[in-house]
Amino acid sequence: MEEEKTKGGIIIPDTAKEKPQEGEIVAVGAGAIGDDNERVALDVKAGDRVLFGKWSGTEVTVDGEELLIMKESDIMGVLEG
């Protein structure tokens, strides 16, 4: 495994430099509850193509289909078609 060392001495393994994963959102919830107990609307919607980290979310199988459940904060960006 190759590693890169920064000027400050921090070692960055190749696995930390991996490109983000891409996926399509198939469903979203109603949003999170904020500190003020009000619902916070999501910025993403079903059908959006998004980028996320390789280790983001939790893998589940629903009706034989493998899916990821993740928080909106795990999403790095939304891709425009």
C-alpha positions as CSV (number, residue, x, y, z in Angstrom):
1,M,0.0,0.0,0.0
2,E,1.4,3.4,-1.0
3,E,1.3,6.2,1.4
4,E,1.8,9.9,1.1
5,K,3.4,12.0,3.9
6,T,2.4,15.7,4.3
7,K,4.9,18.4,5.3
8,G,3.4,18.2,8.8
9,G,4.2,14.5,9.0
10,I,0.6,13.2,8.6
11,I,0.6,10.0,6.6
12,I,-2.2,9.7,4.1
13,P,-2.9,6.1,2.9
14,D,-4.1,5.6,-0.7
15,T,-7.5,4.4,0.7
16,A,-8.1,7.9,2.1
17,K,-7.6,9.4,-1.4
18,E,-10.3,7.3,-3.0
19,K,-12.8,8.9,-5.3
20,P,-16.3,9.3,-4.0
21,Q,-19.1,6.9,-5.0
22,E,-22.0,7.9,-7.1
23,G,-25.6,6.8,-6.7
24,E,-29.3,7.6,-7.2
25,I,-31.7,8.5,-4.4
26,V,-34.7,6.2,-4.5
27,A,-36.5,7.6,-1.5
28,V,-36.2,10.2,1.2
29,G,-37.8,10.7,4.6
30,A,-39.6,13.7,5.9
31,G,-36.5,15.4,7.2
32,A,-34.7,15.7,10.5
33,I,-36.0,17.4,13.7
34,G,-33.9,20.5,14.5
35,D,-32.8,21.8,17.9
36,D,-36.0,23.9,17.9
37,N,-38.1,20.7,17.5
38,E,-39.1,21.9,14.0
39,R,-38.8,19.6,11.0
40,V,-35.8,20.5,8.7
41,A,-36.6,19.9,5.1
42,L,-34.2,17.9,3.0
43,D,-32.2,19.4,0.1
44,V,-32.3,16.2,-1.9
45,K,-35.2,14.3,-3.5
46,A,-35.9,10.9,-5.1
47,G,-34.2,10.7,-8.5
48,D,-31.2,13.0,-7.6
49,R,-27.8,11.6,-8.5
50,V,-25.4,12.2,-5.6
51,L,-21.8,11.6,-4.6
52,F,-20.9,10.1,-1.2
53,G,-18.0,8.6,0.6
54,K,-17.1,5.0,0.1
55,W,-17.8,4.1,3.8
56,S,-21.0,6.2,4.1
57,G,-24.3,4.8,5.1
58,T,-25.6,1.4,6.1
59,E,-26.1,-1.4,3.6
60,V,-29.5,-3.1,3.6
61,T,-31.3,-5.5,1.3
62,V,-34.9,-4.8,0.5
63,D,-36.8,-7.3,-1.8
64,G,-33.5,-8.6,-3.0
65,E,-32.1,-5.2,-3.9
66,E,-29.1,-3.9,-2.1
67,L,-29.5,-0.3,-0.9
68,L,-27.7,2.2,1.3
69,I,-29.4,4.2,4.1
70,M,-27.5,7.4,4.9
71,K,-27.9,10.8,6.4
72,E,-28.1,13.8,4.2
73,S,-24.8,15.0,5.8
74,D,-23.0,12.0,4.3
75,I,-23.8,13.3,0.8
76,M,-20.9,15.3,-0.7
77,G,-22.8,16.8,-3.6
78,V,-25.7,16.5,-6.0
79,L,-24.9,16.0,-9.7
80,E,-26.8,17.9,-12.4
81,G,-27.9,16.0,-15.4
